Amino acid sequence: MKMKEKLYEAFKLYFILVTLISILLMILGLWLDSDRVLGYEVFLSPLIYAAIGIIPVFFFGSEKEISMKRLLLKNVLTLAFIEVVIMIIAFNAKNIPTERRSVVIGIAVGIAVVYIIAIVVEYIFELNESKFLNEALEKYQKAYDE
């Protein structure tokens, strides 16, 4: 994959992740820590977490099409990488109560859910894009044949 394509994929994925992470943080916060009053710095965390989430785009990309097994393995490795990095951040953050087991489980499950939803959303976008390109190609071929 060329750098321009990687940047496009990373940019698209970044905004999907920011949205989904914001929703996740709202759900986890209301469920596990609803008494807390937060400052404006809370708006920064989804941006940082999404930036971490797009790092694998630059390392696990492939120039050629990969098999379904390799794609699944790539996604599992990507999710594992993201889980590890976010957990390291969570355990080192002073404002995340990682001593509570439910918080750690909520973060881990939330990351997996966000990752899976991001893959599905990205797949839907790419499916629509491929349908558009196929229709445009068919129109071009019909116009060329006439």
Protein Blocks (a to p, Z undefined) as FASTA:
>chain_A
ZZklmmmmmmmmmmmmmmmmmmmmmmmmmmmmmmbccdfklmmmmmmmmmmmmmmmmmmg
cfbdcdfklmmmmmmmmmmmmmmmmmmmmmmpmklcfkbmklmmmmmmmmmmmmmmmmmm
mmmmmmmmmmmmmmmmmmmmmmmmZZ
